[in-house]
């Protein structure tokens, strides 16, 4: 098992423990990512999914 941290640019979005490799979409689904809430909380106009990264 390993802990995977999900970042948007340098912002920690969440963490998940898994025993497999994940895509960004899978990781975001596992943490229940709410795009609209995140955009509102961060004061962004929108987000680019290419700016997400996973750190194992």
N, C-alpha and C positions, 0 to 999 in steps of 0.2 A: 504494500500500500504506500502511496505517496501523496503528499499534499500538493495541489496545483493552485497557484495564485493566478487570478485573472486580472489583468491590468488594461485600462484604457489610457493610452499614452503613459503617464507616470502615476495615474490614479488607481489605487487598489479597489477593484469592483467587488471582489469576493474570493472565497477559497472553497475548494472541494477536495475531498479525499477519494482517491480512485486507485484501482489496480490495473488500469488500462490507459492507453493514449486517448486523448480527447481532441475534438475539433473545438474551435472557439464557440461555434453554435451549440455544441453539446454541453460545454461547460456553462455557458450562459443559461441554457435551459435548466440545468441541474440546480443552479442557484436561484432560479425564478427571476431572472433579470427583467426589470421593467424599464424599457427604453425611454418612455415619456417621463417617468419619474426621475431617472438619471439625468436626462437633458435639463429638466426643470431645476433639480437640485444643484447642478453644476453651472447653470446659467448659459448653457450652450444653445445655439440655434439648431444644431443637429449633430449627428455623430457619423463617423466613417468607420465601418466595421473593419477596415484594413488597419486601423490604429489599435485594435485589441491584440494582446499577446498573452501567452500562457507561460508561466515560469514553473518548472518542475523542481 
